[in-house]
Amino acid sequence: MVVIAAAVYFSRGREVTPIRTATAERQNLLSTISTNGKVEPMEDFQAHAPGPVLVEKLMVSLGQHVAANQELMRLDTADVQSKVAQAQASVAQSENSLQNLQKGGSQEELLSSSSDLKTAQQQAASAQASLNTMQSLQAKGSVSPAEVASARQRLNDANTRVAVLQSRSTSRYSSSDISSQKAQVTQSRAALAAAQKAYSDFDIRAPFSGTVYSLPVSQYDFVQAGEALLDVADLSRLQVRAYFDEPEIGKLAVGQTVKIVWDAKLNRVWHGHISQAPTTVITYGTRNVGECLITVDDPSDDLLPNTNVTVTVTTSERKDVLSVPREALHTEGTTNYVFRILNNRLVRTNVQVGVVNLTRVEITGGLNEHDVIALGATTQVDLADGARVKVQ
């Protein structure tokens, strides 16, 4: 039994394992995270149809640069202008009615009331004169007491009518009548303001200078209320809304540099930085993600809003550090080690590890620059301490 074990040991000692190797080198070591995102303008204006309307005239074309307050398109405003005119007429009518109530009536009503009062006063004066005559004749015995009483009743009726007409001329309408009419004026003015606001919504102008990047309608199209008419944005100020998986959120920070790639232009790379790190976790499709805003530092006209891009964030950058390929690192429990190559034999060497990315690992202790290490055997043989090797 001992003889067989010794034979196997010496046989392995004579075997040579072909391996691939690498050298411990000093270089900059980047740790990155990649995910998807969508480009969006920081300043965006989307015009919507304020109601069912006809596009009478397009004043701009797709891709055109426009100035602030420039008219973009003209809509049919005949219907809304009619509503504004009706609202203006309603305001004028309600205000006129209020003025009449406050004065005691319209001009025609005031003239009629004045005429009625004058007639009543004349009738009262006539009735008074008649009563005086009757009383004088009664004293001479020429008329009966009944005739005098009838004359006095006519005077009382005439005076009552005069009092009623005088009261009507000074307080014809009550305070509640005036308050009700004031409310009507307020309501009609609000309706006019709403009609004027609706009319202003038909005036499609650029709120700022920018580029027309979407124009889904054509001249003479009839569009429904709420339908998008066009989009204007300042394409010199773009950002990317990116979605990072929940385990990666803690590695993100404001100011970290970002590389942006669009599949439609694979030969172009844009650069940016994180301007807003995730503040909460949301559901995005089947993923739990943090939403992150990335400012594009070098925007250009060929990076369009609403495009889907890939962003790569540099979460850490170690300059001029000693590192080896990640596949050279082995772990046993809490111990990290590599196999150095000395005199064509593998030497297990414990190492201390720093930053690790997808391809390389920082070595903070245990190796020197230019040390040659084994990556792996080119055959189905496990690497072992002391094994004879040949670089292939």
C-alpha positions as CSV (number, residue, x, y, z in Angstrom):
1,M,0.0,0.0,0.0
2,V,2.8,2.4,1.0
3,V,4.7,1.5,-2.2
4,I,1.6,2.3,-4.4
5,A,1.1,5.7,-2.7
6,A,4.8,6.6,-3.1
7,A,4.6,5.6,-6.8
8,V,1.7,7.9,-7.4
9,Y,3.4,10.8,-5.6
10,F,6.6,10.4,-7.6
11,S,4.6,10.0,-10.8
12,R,2.8,13.3,-10.1
13,G,6.0,14.9,-9.3
14,R,7.3,14.0,-12.8
15,E,4.1,15.2,-14.5
16,V,4.1,18.6,-16.1
17,T,0.8,20.6,-16.2
18,P,0.4,23.0,-19.1
19,I,-1.1,26.3,-17.8
20,R,-2.0,29.8,-18.8
21,T,-0.3,32.7,-16.9
22,A,-0.6,36.4,-16.2
23,T,1.6,39.0,-14.5
24,A,0.8,41.1,-11.5
25,E,0.7,44.6,-13.0
26,R,0.1,48.1,-11.8
27,Q,-2.8,49.8,-13.6
28,N,-6.0,51.8,-12.9
29,L,-8.7,49.6,-11.6
30,L,-12.3,50.6,-12.3
31,S,-15.5,49.2,-10.7
32,T,-18.6,49.7,-12.8
33,I,-22.3,49.0,-12.9
34,S,-24.3,48.9,-16.2
35,T,-28.1,49.1,-16.7
36,N,-30.7,50.5,-19.0
37,G,-32.1,54.0,-19.1
38,K,-34.1,56.5,-21.2
39,V,-33.0,59.9,-22.5
40,E,-35.2,62.8,-21.6
41,P,-34.9,66.6,-21.9
42,M,-34.4,68.6,-18.8
43,E,-36.7,71.3,-20.3
44,D,-39.5,69.8,-22.4
45,F,-42.7,71.3,-23.8
46,Q,-45.5,69.1,-25.2
47,A,-48.5,70.8,-26.8
48,H,-51.9,69.0,-26.6
49,A,-55.1,69.7,-28.4
50,P,-57.3,71.8,-26.0
51,G,-60.4,70.3,-27.6
52,P,-61.5,68.6,-30.8
53,V,-60.0,71.0,-33.4
54,L,-58.7,71.3,-36.9
55,V,-55.0,72.1,-37.5
56,E,-55.3,75.0,-39.8
57,K,-51.5,75.7,-40.4
58,L,-48.2,74.3,-39.3
59,M,-45.6,77.0,-38.7
60,V,-42.6,74.7,-38.1
61,S,-41.1,71.5,-39.3
62,L,-39.5,68.5,-37.6
63,G,-36.0,69.3,-36.3
64,Q,-36.4,73.0,-36.7
65,H,-34.9,75.3,-34.0
66,V,-37.5,77.7,-32.6
67,A,-37.2,80.9,-30.5
68,A,-39.1,81.6,-27.3
69,N,-42.7,82.7,-27.9
70,Q,-42.5,81.7,-31.6
71,E,-45.9,80.6,-33.0
72,L,-45.7,76.8,-33.7
73,M,-49.1,76.0,-35.3
74,R,-52.4,77.6,-35.9
75,L,-55.6,76.0,-34.8
76,D,-59.2,76.7,-35.8
77,T,-60.6,79.1,-33.1
78,A,-64.0,80.0,-34.6
79,D,-65.9,78.0,-31.9
80,V,-63.9,79.2,-29.0
81,Q,-64.0,82.8,-30.2
82,S,-67.8,82.5,-30.3
83,K,-67.8,81.3,-26.7
84,V,-65.6,84.2,-25.6
85,A,-68.1,86.7,-27.3
86,Q,-71.0,85.0,-25.5
87,A,-69.3,85.2,-22.2
88,Q,-68.4,88.9,-22.8
89,A,-72.1,89.6,-23.6
90,S,-73.2,87.8,-20.4
91,V,-70.8,89.9,-18.3
92,A,-72.0,93.1,-19.8
93,Q,-75.7,92.2,-19.3
94,S,-75.1,91.1,-15.6
95,E,-73.1,94.2,-14.8
96,N,-75.8,96.5,-16.4
97,S,-78.5,94.7,-14.3
98,L,-76.5,95.3,-11.2
99,Q,-76.1,99.0,-11.9
100,N,-79.8,99.3,-12.6
101,L,-80.6,97.6,-9.3
102,Q,-78.2,99.9,-7.4
103,K,-79.8,103.0,-9.0
104,G,-83.3,101.7,-8.4
105,G,-84.1,100.5,-11.9
106,S,-83.4,101.1,-15.5
107,Q,-83.5,104.5,-17.1
108,E,-86.9,103.7,-18.6
109,E,-88.2,102.4,-15.3
110,L,-86.9,105.5,-13.5
111,L,-88.7,107.8,-16.0
112,S,-91.9,105.8,-15.7
113,S,-91.8,105.8,-11.9
114,S,-91.1,109.6,-11.9
115,S,-94.1,110.2,-14.2
116,D,-96.3,108.0,-12.0
117,L,-95.3,109.8,-8.8
118,K,-95.9,113.2,-10.4
119,T,-99.4,112.1,-11.5
120,A,-100.2,110.7,-8.0
121,Q,-99.0,113.9,-6.4
122,Q,-101.3,116.0,-8.7
123,Q,-104.2,113.6,-7.9
124,A,-103.5,114.0,-4.2
125,A,-103.4,117.8,-4.5
126,S,-106.7,117.7,-6.4
127,A,-108.2,115.5,-3.7
128,Q,-107.1,117.9,-1.0
129,A,-108.6,120.8,-2.8
130,S,-111.9,118.8,-3.3
131,L,-111.9,118.0,0.4
132,N,-111.4,121.6,1.4
133,T,-114.3,122.6,-0.8
134,M,-116.6,120.0,0.6
135,Q,-115.7,121.0,4.2
136,S,-116.5,124.6,3.3
137,L,-119.9,123.7,1.8
138,Q,-120.7,121.5,4.8
139,A,-120.3,124.5,7.1
140,K,-122.9,126.3,5.0
141,G,-125.1,123.2,5.0
142,S,-124.8,122.6,1.3
143,V,-123.4,119.1,1.4
144,S,-124.0,116.1,3.6
145,P,-121.4,114.6,6.0
146,A,-121.3,111.5,3.7
147,E,-120.0,113.6,0.8
148,V,-117.3,115.1,3.0
149,A,-116.2,111.6,4.2
150,S,-116.1,110.3,0.6
151,A,-113.8,113.3,-0.4
152,R,-111.6,112.5,2.7
153,Q,-111.3,108.9,1.6
154,R,-110.2,109.9,-1.9
155,L,-107.5,112.1,-0.4
156,N,-106.3,109.2,1.8
157,D,-106.1,106.9,-1.2
158,A,-104.2,109.5,-3.2
159,N,-101.7,110.1,-0.4
160,T,-101.2,106.3,0.1
161,R,-100.3,106.0,-3.6
162,V,-97.9,108.9,-3.4
163,A,-96.2,107.2,-0.4
164,V,-95.9,103.9,-2.2
165,L,-94.4,105.5,-5.3
166,Q,-91.9,107.5,-3.2
167,S,-90.8,104.4,-1.3
168,R,-90.4,102.5,-4.5
169,S,-88.2,105.2,-6.0
170,T,-85.7,105.2,-3.1
171,S,-85.7,101.4,-2.1
172,R,-87.2,99.5,-5.0
173,Y,-84.8,96.5,-4.6
174,S,-83.8,94.8,-1.4
175,S,-80.2,94.1,-0.3
176,S,-80.7,90.4,-1.0
177,D,-81.7,91.3,-4.6
178,I,-78.5,93.3,-5.0
179,S,-76.4,90.5,-3.4
180,S,-77.9,87.9,-5.8
181,Q,-77.1,90.1,-8.8
182,K,-73.5,90.6,-7.6
183,A,-73.1,86.9,-7.4
184,Q,-74.4,86.7,-11.0
185,V,-71.8,89.2,-12.1
186,T,-69.0,87.2,-10.3
187,Q,-70.2,84.0,-12.0
188,S,-70.3,85.6,-15.5
189,R,-66.9,87.1,-15.1
190,A,-65.5,83.6,-14.1
191,A,-67.1,82.1,-17.2
192,L,-65.5,84.8,-19.3
193,A,-62.1,84.1,-17.7
194,A,-62.5,80.4,-18.4
195,A,-63.4,81.1,-22.1
196,Q,-60.5,83.4,-22.5
197,K,-58.2,80.8,-20.9
198,A,-59.6,78.2,-23.3
199,Y,-58.9,80.6,-26.2
200,S,-55.3,81.2,-25.1
201,D,-54.8,77.4,-25.0
202,F,-55.4,77.5,-28.8
203,D,-52.4,79.8,-29.2
204,I,-49.6,77.2,-29.5
205,R,-46.2,79.0,-28.9
206,A,-42.8,77.9,-27.7
207,P,-42.3,78.7,-24.0
208,F,-38.5,78.7,-24.5
209,S,-36.0,78.4,-27.4
210,G,-35.4,74.8,-28.4
211,T,-35.8,72.1,-31.2
212,V,-39.0,70.5,-32.5
213,Y,-38.2,66.9,-32.0
214,S,-41.6,65.3,-32.4
215,L,-44.4,66.4,-34.8
216,P,-47.1,63.7,-35.1
217,V,-49.7,65.8,-36.8
218,S,-50.0,67.3,-40.3
219,Q,-51.7,70.4,-41.6
220,Y,-55.5,70.0,-41.9
221,D,-55.6,67.1,-39.5
222,F,-58.6,66.9,-37.2
223,V,-57.4,66.0,-33.7
224,Q,-59.2,65.0,-30.6
225,A,-59.0,66.7,-27.2
226,G,-55.8,65.9,-25.4
227,E,-54.0,64.5,-28.4
228,A,-50.3,65.4,-28.7
229,L,-49.5,68.1,-31.3
230,L,-45.7,68.5,-31.0
231,D,-42.8,68.4,-28.7
232,V,-40.1,71.1,-28.2
233,A,-37.0,70.6,-26.1
234,D,-33.7,72.2,-25.4
235,L,-31.5,69.4,-26.7
236,S,-28.4,71.0,-25.2
237,R,-29.7,70.0,-21.8
238,L,-30.4,66.2,-21.6
239,Q,-30.6,63.7,-18.8
240,V,-31.0,59.9,-18.6
241,R,-33.4,58.3,-16.2
242,A,-31.7,55.0,-15.4
243,Y,-32.9,52.0,-13.4
244,F,-30.5,50.2,-11.1
245,D,-31.3,46.9,-9.4
246,E,-31.9,47.1,-5.7
247,P,-28.6,45.4,-4.6
248,E,-26.6,48.0,-6.6
249,I,-28.2,51.1,-5.2
250,G,-25.9,51.5,-2.3
251,K,-22.9,51.8,-4.6
252,L,-24.3,54.9,-6.3
253,A,-23.5,58.5,-5.4
254,V,-23.9,62.0,-6.9
255,G,-21.0,63.0,-9.1
256,Q,-20.0,59.5,-10.2
257,T,-19.0,59.4,-13.9
258,V,-21.1,57.7,-16.5
259,K,-20.6,56.3,-20.0
260,I,-23.7,56.3,-22.2
261,V,-24.2,54.1,-25.3
262,W,-27.1,54.0,-27.8
263,D,-27.4,50.8,-29.9
264,A,-28.5,52.9,-32.9
265,K,-25.0,54.6,-32.9
266,L,-22.6,52.1,-31.5
267,N,-19.6,54.2,-32.7
268,R,-20.7,57.1,-30.4
269,V,-20.2,57.4,-26.7
270,W,-21.6,60.1,-24.5
271,H,-20.5,61.0,-21.0
272,G,-22.3,62.2,-18.0
273,H,-22.5,62.1,-14.2
274,I,-25.0,61.2,-11.6
275,S,-27.0,64.3,-10.6
276,Q,-29.6,62.5,-8.4
277,A,-29.0,59.1,-6.7
278,P,-32.0,56.8,-6.0
279,T,-34.1,57.8,-3.0
280,T,-36.5,54.9,-3.0
281,V,-37.1,51.5,-4.5
282,I,-39.9,51.1,-7.1
283,T,-41.2,48.3,-9.2
284,Y,-40.1,48.4,-12.8
285,G,-41.5,45.5,-14.8
286,T,-40.4,42.5,-12.9
287,R,-37.5,44.3,-11.2
288,N,-37.1,46.2,-8.0
289,V,-35.1,49.2,-8.9
290,G,-33.8,52.6,-7.8
291,E,-34.5,55.5,-10.2
292,C,-31.4,57.6,-10.9
293,L,-31.0,60.8,-12.9
294,I,-27.8,61.2,-15.0
295,T,-26.9,64.6,-16.5
296,V,-25.4,64.2,-20.0
297,D,-22.2,66.3,-20.1
298,D,-21.7,66.3,-23.9
299,P,-25.2,66.2,-25.5
300,S,-25.6,66.5,-29.2
301,D,-28.4,66.6,-31.8
302,D,-27.9,62.9,-32.6
303,L,-28.8,61.8,-29.1
304,L,-32.6,62.0,-29.2
305,P,-35.2,62.2,-26.4
306,N,-37.1,59.0,-25.5
307,T,-34.3,56.8,-26.8
308,N,-33.3,53.7,-24.8
309,V,-29.6,53.7,-23.8
310,T,-27.2,51.6,-21.8
311,V,-25.4,53.5,-19.0
312,T,-22.2,52.4,-17.2
313,V,-21.4,54.0,-13.9
314,T,-17.9,54.1,-12.5
315,T,-18.6,53.4,-8.8
316,S,-14.9,53.5,-7.8
317,E,-11.5,54.1,-9.5
318,R,-8.2,53.0,-8.0
319,K,-5.2,54.6,-9.8
320,D,-1.9,52.8,-10.3
321,V,-2.7,49.8,-8.1
322,L,-1.3,46.2,-8.2
323,S,-3.9,43.9,-9.7
324,V,-4.3,40.4,-11.3
325,P,-7.0,38.8,-13.4
326,R,-9.9,37.8,-11.3
327,E,-9.7,34.2,-12.5
328,A,-6.3,33.9,-10.8
329,L,-7.8,34.4,-7.4
330,H,-8.8,31.4,-5.2
331,T,-10.7,31.5,-2.0
332,E,-10.8,29.0,0.8
333,G,-12.9,30.1,3.8
334,T,-11.8,33.7,4.6
335,T,-8.3,33.1,2.9
336,N,-7.5,34.4,-0.6
337,Y,-4.6,33.0,-2.5
338,V,-3.0,32.7,-5.9
339,F,-0.4,30.3,-7.4
340,R,2.9,32.0,-8.2
341,I,5.2,30.3,-10.6
342,L,8.8,29.8,-9.2
343,N,11.3,27.5,-11.0
344,N,8.5,26.0,-13.1
345,R,6.5,25.0,-10.0
346,L,3.3,26.3,-8.4
347,V,3.7,28.0,-5.1
348,R,0.5,28.8,-3.2
349,T,0.7,32.3,-2.0
350,N,-1.8,34.0,0.3
351,V,-2.8,37.5,-0.7
352,Q,-4.7,40.5,0.6
353,V,-7.5,41.8,-1.7
354,G,-8.8,45.3,-2.2
355,V,-11.3,46.4,-4.9
356,V,-12.7,43.7,-7.2
357,N,-14.4,44.4,-10.5
358,L,-15.7,42.0,-13.2
359,T,-12.3,41.2,-14.6
360,R,-9.6,42.2,-12.2
361,V,-8.8,42.2,-8.5
362,E,-6.6,44.6,-6.5
363,I,-3.8,43.0,-4.5
364,T,-2.9,45.0,-1.5
365,G,-0.4,42.4,-0.1
366,G,1.3,39.1,-0.8
367,L,2.6,39.8,-4.4
368,N,5.1,42.0,-6.1
369,E,4.9,43.7,-9.4
370,H,5.9,41.4,-12.3
371,D,5.2,38.2,-10.3
372,V,4.0,35.5,-12.7
373,I,0.9,33.7,-11.5
374,A,-1.2,30.8,-12.9
375,L,-4.6,31.4,-14.4
376,G,-5.6,27.8,-14.9
377,A,-4.6,24.6,-16.5
378,T,-5.3,24.0,-20.2
379,T,-6.2,20.4,-19.3
380,Q,-8.6,18.9,-16.9
381,V,-6.2,19.1,-14.0
382,D,-6.6,21.0,-10.8
383,L,-3.8,23.4,-9.8
384,A,-1.9,22.2,-6.7
385,D,0.9,23.6,-4.5
386,G,4.2,22.3,-5.8
387,A,3.0,20.9,-9.1
388,R,5.4,21.1,-12.1
389,V,4.0,23.4,-14.8
390,K,4.8,24.6,-18.3
391,V,3.5,27.9,-19.6
392,Q,1.4,27.4,-22.7
